[in-house]
Amino acid sequence: MMADKQQAIKLVKKEDVQFFLEMFEDIDVDFYQLLHESYIPSDIGSATYTYLPEKTLENLVTQLGERSCKEQFAYTVWIACRENYIPKFVAKLNNNGCVKALIEQSCLLLSDAKNSTELSLKFVGDKWWLVREKTFSEDIWFKYAEIFSVIFINELLYALIGKQWHMSEVAIRSADIDGFNLLPEFKTVQFYTQRSVTAVRIPEGLLETQSQLAIQATDTLNNRADNVEQSFLSLFKLAIHPYLSTGKLPIKWAAKILNMHVRTLQRRLVEEGTTYSELIEQMVLEQTLHYLANSTLSITEIAAQMGYSEAAHFTRAFKRQMNMTPSQYRKLSRADNV
């Protein structure tokens, strides 16, 4: 059971991947090579999908950390959080209430079952802590991600509390504080290493004070929830869909993107009553039908988009599945919409 839990498909929102991509603007890097090495689809800037596999973000965080010195990584993350991420995030909050209420709203927004991340406000050891729980990994991406999380939490609390906020105690999962104490305001922070969670202490007296949000909220929690089905099959489809723009994805690539072994992926799909080849063929067909019904792409362009070298091969394959040609399907689907 434990192995299955570890091999669950974990997703992140596309907007979070894009946020980290923006941090590479001041770093000398081949953008398309970066996308390729991070397993990110090249159409991320224009595509309409919402989720990507968590592995893409792990790869991207690692690339950012390894292509910059520790100080540059910390400052890049700090500036991006303060100027971009935090203002957008607090705009989603309903700013009626005290600091504690807004922190609890933030926890609801940030906790995500799709990548096993949970944020919560807890009273432990006679102190209040904002706690981030995330499955630990020895891989280097985890430390970079934890540094980001501490900076993000600090900036979030500064936005909610105002100038009264000064971080004083932080628990981290990492074995040392190297990389955590590089920002000037972190120099006097007491770090506790090798803890079971990442956590930032909040003085109790601040929790009941009125929030000092720098930006007025424009969205409410009513639109926060993405009611995405959590089955393995539905998560697989969400994770792999962005990579179908070039046709059928080989199972070895899919397994790499999902960070699991090929045999594990095959077994999990069999448990869902399907096989990889059947599922991918179905997903590619659904994508093809969508293009035919809703896009202005020519048949030749759709064929190329779905990985066919010749339109004739595409037409034969489509007719075998649908008992009609792509052109006939397009006419029928558009006639139905008139």
SEGUDO-167364 format. One line per 8 residues: number of its first residue (from 1); their letters; for each residue x, y, z of C-alpha. Coordinates in nm, 4 decimals. Example, Ala and Ser with C-alpha at 12.3 -4.5 7.8 and 13.67 -1.06 7.14 Angstrom:
REM residues 2
1) AS) 1.2300,-0.4500,0.7800 ~ 1.3670,-0.1060,0.7140 $
***
This chain:
REM residues 338
1) MMADKQQA) 0.0000,0.0000,0.0000 ~ 0.2835,0.2381,0.0858 ~ 0.4437,0.1882,-0.2563 ~ 0.1160,0.2742,-0.4274 ~ 0.0798,0.5892,-0.2191 ~ 0.4301,0.6987,-0.3142 ~ 0.3553,0.6328,-0.6810 ~ 0.0366,0.8406,-0.6885 $
9) IKLVKKED) 0.0214,1.0967,-0.9688 ~ 0.0876,1.4432,-0.8283 ~ -0.0121,1.7579,-1.0141 ~ 0.0692,2.1271,-0.9912 ~ -0.1137,2.4206,-1.1433 ~ 0.0231,2.5489,-1.4729 ~ 0.0296,2.9037,-1.3335 ~ 0.2792,2.7945,-1.0651 $
17) VQFFLEMF) 0.5092,2.6459,-1.3296 ~ 0.4807,2.9693,-1.5293 ~ 0.5639,3.1688,-1.2157 ~ 0.8947,2.9834,-1.1803 ~ 0.9657,3.0135,-1.5523 ~ 0.9448,3.3922,-1.5183 ~ 1.2315,3.3800,-1.2675 ~ 1.4676,3.2702,-1.5459 $
25) EDIDVDFY) 1.4308,3.6016,-1.7309 ~ 1.7528,3.7397,-1.5799 ~ 1.9461,3.4140,-1.6168 ~ 2.1359,3.3277,-1.9353 ~ 1.9521,3.0147,-2.0436 ~ 1.8196,2.8573,-2.3632 ~ 1.4466,2.8747,-2.2894 ~ 1.3432,2.5821,-2.5111 $
33) QLLHESYI) 1.6251,2.3684,-2.3764 ~ 1.5034,2.4562,-2.0267 ~ 1.1503,2.3425,-2.1156 ~ 1.2845,2.0202,-2.2662 ~ 1.5043,1.9360,-1.9660 ~ 1.2181,2.0079,-1.7260 ~ 0.9638,1.8002,-1.9258 ~ 0.7476,2.1091,-1.9803 $
41) PSDIGSAT) 0.5403,2.1293,-2.3025 ~ 0.6685,2.3972,-2.5385 ~ 0.3181,2.5425,-2.5777 ~ 0.2804,2.6255,-2.2070 ~ 0.2397,2.9962,-2.2817 ~ -0.0619,2.9513,-2.5073 ~ -0.2262,2.6234,-2.4091 ~ -0.5524,2.5999,-2.2172 $
49) YTYLPEKT) -0.4737,2.3063,-1.9872 ~ -0.4717,2.3763,-1.6124 ~ -0.2378,2.1175,-1.4603 ~ 0.1068,1.9675,-1.5188 ~ 0.2851,1.6788,-1.3455 ~ 0.4584,1.7855,-1.0245 ~ 0.7873,1.6551,-1.1675 ~ 0.7975,1.9527,-1.4061 $
57) LENLVTQL) 0.8034,2.1959,-1.1138 ~ 1.0608,1.9881,-0.9254 ~ 1.2858,1.9942,-1.2326 ~ 1.2363,2.3679,-1.2774 ~ 1.3156,2.4513,-0.9136 ~ 1.6313,2.2407,-0.9383 ~ 1.7361,2.4162,-1.2604 ~ 1.6827,2.7580,-1.1001 $
65) GERSCKEQ) 1.8876,2.6593,-0.7970 ~ 2.1732,2.5075,-0.9954 ~ 2.1961,2.7881,-1.2527 ~ 2.2329,3.0580,-0.9869 ~ 2.4372,3.0988,-0.6706 ~ 2.2576,3.0542,-0.3376 ~ 2.2292,3.4273,-0.2771 ~ 2.0882,3.4873,-0.6247 $
73) FAYTVWIA) 1.8351,3.2066,-0.5808 ~ 1.7128,3.3517,-0.2493 ~ 1.6891,3.7080,-0.3827 ~ 1.5217,3.5988,-0.7077 ~ 1.2558,3.4080,-0.5131 ~ 1.2101,3.6915,-0.2619 ~ 1.1579,3.9584,-0.5304 ~ 0.9255,3.7341,-0.7337 $
81) CRENYIPK) 0.7147,3.6588,-0.4255 ~ 0.6932,4.0184,-0.3047 ~ 0.6282,4.1815,-0.6426 ~ 0.4263,3.9151,-0.8210 ~ 0.3068,3.6024,-0.6433 ~ 0.1911,3.7482,-0.3103 ~ -0.0087,4.0418,-0.4580 ~ -0.1925,3.7994,-0.6871 $
89) FVAKLNNN) -0.2490,3.5553,-0.4047 ~ -0.3873,3.7986,-0.1452 ~ -0.6246,3.9361,-0.4082 ~ -0.8067,3.6021,-0.3829 ~ -0.8761,3.6473,-0.0115 ~ -1.1860,3.7880,0.1498 ~ -1.0217,4.0580,0.3620 ~ -1.3005,4.0775,0.6200 $
97) GCVKALIE) -1.1655,3.9464,0.9485 ~ -0.8601,3.9174,1.1662 ~ -0.5163,3.7874,1.0743 ~ -0.6017,3.4373,1.1990 ~ -0.9094,3.4161,0.9754 ~ -0.7103,3.5237,0.6700 ~ -0.4345,3.2737,0.7465 ~ -0.6972,2.9997,0.7625 $
105) QSCLLLSD) -0.8349,3.1148,0.4260 ~ -0.4812,3.1050,0.2865 ~ -0.4370,2.7495,0.4141 ~ -0.7495,2.6413,0.2262 ~ -0.6243,2.8016,-0.0935 ~ -0.2720,2.6631,-0.0683 ~ -0.3413,2.3097,0.0523 ~ -0.3608,2.0843,-0.2508 $
113) AKNSTELS) -0.4495,1.7156,-0.2404 ~ -0.3230,1.6795,-0.5962 ~ 0.0409,1.7143,-0.4858 ~ 0.0148,1.6062,-0.1201 ~ 0.0833,1.9536,0.0177 ~ -0.1018,2.0730,0.3267 ~ -0.0798,2.4105,0.4991 ~ -0.2404,2.4608,0.8394 $
121) LKFVGDKW) -0.2337,2.6779,1.1512 ~ -0.1410,2.4687,1.4570 ~ -0.0879,2.5281,1.8290 ~ 0.2147,2.3184,1.9306 ~ 0.4458,2.3584,2.2301 ~ 0.2449,2.6544,2.3618 ~ 0.3089,2.8408,2.0356 ~ 0.1160,2.9060,1.7149 $
129) WLVREKTF) 0.2799,2.7837,1.3940 ~ 0.1940,2.8092,1.0261 ~ 0.2806,2.4555,0.9197 ~ 0.3598,2.3184,0.5730 ~ 0.3424,1.9408,0.5399 ~ 0.4958,1.7819,0.2320 ~ 0.6381,1.4338,0.1763 ~ 1.0145,1.4547,0.2351 $
137) SEDIWFKY) 1.2647,1.3804,-0.0406 ~ 1.6445,1.3531,-0.0336 ~ 1.6562,1.4975,-0.3864 ~ 1.8023,1.8478,-0.4204 ~ 1.4746,1.9972,-0.5454 ~ 1.3210,1.9500,-0.1996 ~ 1.5647,2.1878,-0.0303 ~ 1.5187,2.4545,-0.2976 $
145) AEIFSVIF) 1.1417,2.4125,-0.2669 ~ 1.1622,2.4428,0.1114 ~ 1.3667,2.7639,0.0852 ~ 1.0979,2.8991,-0.1475 ~ 0.8247,2.7953,0.0984 ~ 0.9874,2.9755,0.3924 ~ 1.0313,3.2933,0.1863 ~ 0.6744,3.2673,0.0575 $
153) INELLYAL) 0.5267,3.2195,0.4071 ~ 0.7283,3.5132,0.5394 ~ 0.6052,3.7398,0.2582 ~ 0.2465,3.6206,0.3008 ~ 0.2509,3.6997,0.6730 ~ 0.4069,4.0388,0.6035 ~ 0.1226,4.1130,0.3590 ~ -0.1411,4.0041,0.6112 $
161) IGKQWHMS) 0.0077,4.1569,0.9267 ~ 0.2092,4.4543,0.8067 ~ 0.5171,4.6089,0.9662 ~ 0.4514,4.4372,1.2976 ~ 0.5544,4.1081,1.1404 ~ 0.9125,3.9897,1.2013 ~ 0.9949,3.6229,1.1584 ~ 1.1736,3.4847,1.4653 $
169) EVAIRSAD) 1.1470,3.1031,1.4736 ~ 1.1386,2.8575,1.1836 ~ 1.1395,2.4772,1.1757 ~ 1.2763,2.3168,0.8589 ~ 1.3056,1.9606,0.7350 ~ 1.6506,2.0179,0.5866 ~ 1.9578,1.9083,0.7813 ~ 2.1248,2.2511,0.7763 $
177) IDGFNLLP) 2.0346,2.6184,0.7344 ~ 2.2654,2.6728,0.4378 ~ 2.0617,2.8755,0.1884 ~ 1.7886,2.9680,0.4358 ~ 1.9631,3.2545,0.6153 ~ 2.0903,3.4559,0.3192 ~ 1.8299,3.7337,0.3165 ~ 1.9080,4.0197,0.5586 $
185) EFKTVQFY) 1.5792,3.9813,0.7492 ~ 1.6546,3.6110,0.8079 ~ 1.9916,3.6721,0.9755 ~ 1.8444,3.6831,1.3278 ~ 1.5925,3.4007,1.2811 ~ 1.6258,3.0907,1.4994 ~ 1.6154,2.7867,1.2697 ~ 1.5387,2.4359,1.3966 $
193) TQRSVTAV) 1.6691,2.1730,1.1538 ~ 1.5627,1.8148,1.0727 ~ 1.2044,1.8634,1.1912 ~ 0.9057,1.6626,1.0687 ~ 0.7465,1.9665,0.8994 ~ 0.8296,2.3140,0.7732 ~ 0.6807,2.5691,1.0138 ~ 0.6958,2.9409,1.0962 $
201) RIPEGLLE) 0.6032,3.0629,1.4445 ~ 0.3425,3.3412,1.4720 ~ 0.3131,3.5353,1.8016 ~ -0.0349,3.4778,1.9464 ~ -0.0952,3.8498,1.9955 ~ -0.0802,3.9085,1.6195 ~ -0.3419,3.6509,1.5258 ~ -0.6419,3.8452,1.6564 $
209) TQSQLAIQ) -0.5339,4.1814,1.5143 ~ -0.7045,4.3309,1.2100 ~ -0.5347,4.2323,0.8864 ~ -0.3314,4.4955,0.7025 ~ -0.3692,4.3611,0.3498 ~ -0.1775,4.5795,0.1085 ~ -0.4131,4.4897,-0.1764 ~ -0.7935,4.4794,-0.1522 $
217) ATDTLNNR) -0.9394,4.1395,-0.2215 ~ -1.1278,4.1058,-0.5485 ~ -1.2039,3.7350,-0.5508 ~ -1.3815,3.5225,-0.2916 ~ -1.3302,3.1694,-0.1784 ~ -1.6367,3.0669,-0.3786 ~ -1.4215,3.0251,-0.6894 ~ -1.1204,2.8720,-0.5194 $
225) ADNVEQSF) -1.2019,2.5049,-0.5496 ~ -1.1072,2.2991,-0.8522 ~ -1.3376,2.0039,-0.8046 ~ -1.1076,1.7682,-0.9865 ~ -1.1736,1.3971,-0.9531 ~ -0.8898,1.2351,-0.7586 ~ -0.8821,0.8845,-0.9153 ~ -0.5548,0.7610,-1.0650 $
233) LSLFKLAI) -0.7097,0.7560,-1.4118 ~ -0.8434,1.1120,-1.3968 ~ -0.5133,1.2440,-1.2586 ~ -0.3228,1.0564,-1.5316 ~ -0.5347,1.2252,-1.7984 ~ -0.4803,1.5704,-1.6463 ~ -0.1054,1.5126,-1.6218 ~ -0.0515,1.3707,-1.9707 $
241) HPYLSTGK) -0.2989,1.5846,-2.1673 ~ -0.0521,1.8774,-2.2122 ~ 0.1926,1.6429,-2.3888 ~ -0.0490,1.5170,-2.6553 ~ 0.0025,1.8171,-2.8820 ~ 0.2600,1.6100,-3.0707 ~ 0.0587,1.2891,-3.0830 ~ 0.1016,0.9610,-2.8992 $
249) LPIKWAAK) 0.3492,0.9855,-2.6124 ~ 0.5762,0.6784,-2.5645 ~ 0.5171,0.5071,-2.2315 ~ 0.8814,0.5562,-2.1290 ~ 0.8362,0.9338,-2.1596 ~ 0.5066,0.9248,-1.9738 ~ 0.6660,0.7298,-1.6892 ~ 0.9534,0.9800,-1.6733 $
257) ILNMHVRT) 0.7159,1.2743,-1.6641 ~ 0.5093,1.1115,-1.3886 ~ 0.8218,1.0101,-1.1946 ~ 0.7365,0.6404,-1.1764 ~ 0.8602,0.3123,-1.3249 ~ 0.7086,0.1887,-1.6516 ~ 0.5902,-0.1351,-1.4891 ~ 0.4247,0.0556,-1.2055 $
265) LQRRLVEE) 0.2399,0.2752,-1.4542 ~ 0.1293,-0.0282,-1.6549 ~ 0.0078,-0.2067,-1.3410 ~ -0.1872,0.0937,-1.2140 ~ -0.3622,0.1355,-1.5492 ~ -0.4525,-0.2352,-1.5606 ~ -0.6068,-0.1901,-1.2143 ~ -0.8165,0.0889,-1.3692 $
273) GTTYSELI) -0.9362,-0.1513,-1.6393 ~ -0.7314,-0.0189,-1.9307 ~ -0.3850,-0.0259,-2.0872 ~ -0.1486,0.2562,-2.1734 ~ -0.1861,0.2136,-2.5495 ~ -0.5678,0.2013,-2.5296 ~ -0.5849,0.5072,-2.3065 ~ -0.3425,0.7153,-2.5120 $
281) EQMVLEQT) -0.5243,0.6241,-2.8328 ~ -0.8526,0.7340,-2.6739 ~ -0.7010,1.0613,-2.5483 ~ -0.5425,1.1389,-2.8857 ~ -0.8756,1.0703,-3.0557 ~ -1.0566,1.3041,-2.8128 ~ -0.7981,1.5742,-2.8859 ~ -0.8370,1.5167,-3.2597 $
289) LHYLANST) -1.2168,1.5413,-3.2398 ~ -1.1822,1.8653,-3.0464 ~ -0.9535,2.0154,-3.3131 ~ -1.1856,1.9095,-3.5943 ~ -1.4956,2.0498,-3.4267 ~ -1.3579,2.3660,-3.2697 ~ -1.0465,2.4852,-3.4531 ~ -0.9707,2.6407,-3.7907 $
297) LSITEIAA) -0.6690,2.4137,-3.8448 ~ -0.6634,2.2297,-4.1752 ~ -0.6733,1.8485,-4.1835 ~ -0.3036,1.8475,-4.2756 ~ -0.2200,2.0754,-3.9831 ~ -0.4188,1.8600,-3.7409 ~ -0.2426,1.5499,-3.8725 ~ 0.0959,1.7103,-3.8079 $
305) QMGYSEAA) -0.0193,1.8314,-3.4660 ~ -0.1110,1.4750,-3.3697 ~ 0.2248,1.3345,-3.4767 ~ 0.1485,1.2032,-3.8269 ~ 0.4069,1.2618,-4.0993 ~ 0.1421,1.2440,-4.3735 ~ -0.2224,1.3486,-4.3793 ~ -0.3124,1.0260,-4.5641 $
313) HFTRAFKR) -0.1901,0.8129,-4.2720 ~ -0.3902,1.0301,-4.0341 ~ -0.7060,0.9985,-4.2463 ~ -0.6784,0.6170,-4.2633 ~ -0.6261,0.5880,-3.8865 ~ -0.9170,0.8235,-3.8164 ~ -1.1513,0.6381,-4.0536 ~ -1.0621,0.3061,-3.8889 $
321) QMNMTPSQ) -1.1730,0.4458,-3.5521 ~ -1.4694,0.6629,-3.6518 ~ -1.5967,0.5001,-3.9744 ~ -1.5757,0.8359,-4.1503 ~ -1.3039,1.0689,-4.2741 ~ -1.1837,1.3714,-4.0731 ~ -1.3513,1.6018,-4.3274 ~ -1.6833,1.4229,-4.2904 $
329) YRKLSRAD) -1.6639,1.4435,-3.9109 ~ -1.5846,1.8154,-3.9282 ~ -1.8875,1.8824,-4.1494 ~ -2.1174,1.6810,-3.9219 ~ -1.9943,1.8419,-3.6008 ~ -2.0303,2.1922,-3.7415 ~ -2.3744,2.1174,-3.8823 ~ -2.4834,2.0086,-3.5338 $
337) NV) -2.3691,2.3433,-3.3927 ~ -2.5623,2.5536,-3.6427 $
***
